[in-house]
Amino acid sequence: MVTRRQFIKAGLIGGAALTAASLFYSRGLKEAPVAAVSPGLTLENRPVIAAIVPAILAGALPESGEARSQAIQQTVEGVGIAIAGLSAASQKELEELFTLLGIAPARMLLAGVWPRWEDASPAQIAEFLQGWRKSRLELLRSAYAALHDLVLGAWYGNPDTWAAIDYPGPPEML
């Protein structure tokens, strides 16, 4: 049985370890600037989004070829623009989510995706998303909802996709 003293000692050691890791991580961020491709989206986050887009937009994307690649890239850029329009707190939460999903052990434990995002199959990505969508944990369900809404917002916010759903676009303002 764990005593109160052992519990407090373990908490203090764990807190010190987290503080040290946080300092190490923040120092690394200051020394190596993050390259942003579009507002709100870093180079490190792009593979995560690019892997998720086809799973969320299954059936809506072009079947294959250059049109499919271009649609995925446009959606990834749209996600970056959408993230840039969010509050600073929401941007920070999404960056933390993408950081976790970008770290191999966390990706494997949280998402169940063992290969790198670029190498993961559509079935593996879809299984991970469905697992989060139906999770008992509210945090995973809300993370799924955020990813889902960002991708769909970026896709349907692009005027190039409106013809497929017979949407004429927003009404003109007079």
Secondary structure, 3 states (H helix, E strand, C coil): CCCHHHHHHHHHHHHHHHHHHHHHHHHHHHHCCCCEEECCEECCCHHHHHHHHHHHCCCCCCCCHHHHHHHHHHHHHHHHHHHHCCCHHHHHHHHHHHHHHHCHHHHHHHHCCCCCHHHCCHHHHHHHHHHHHCCCCHHHHHHHHHHHHHHHHHHHCCHHHCHHHCCCCCCCCC
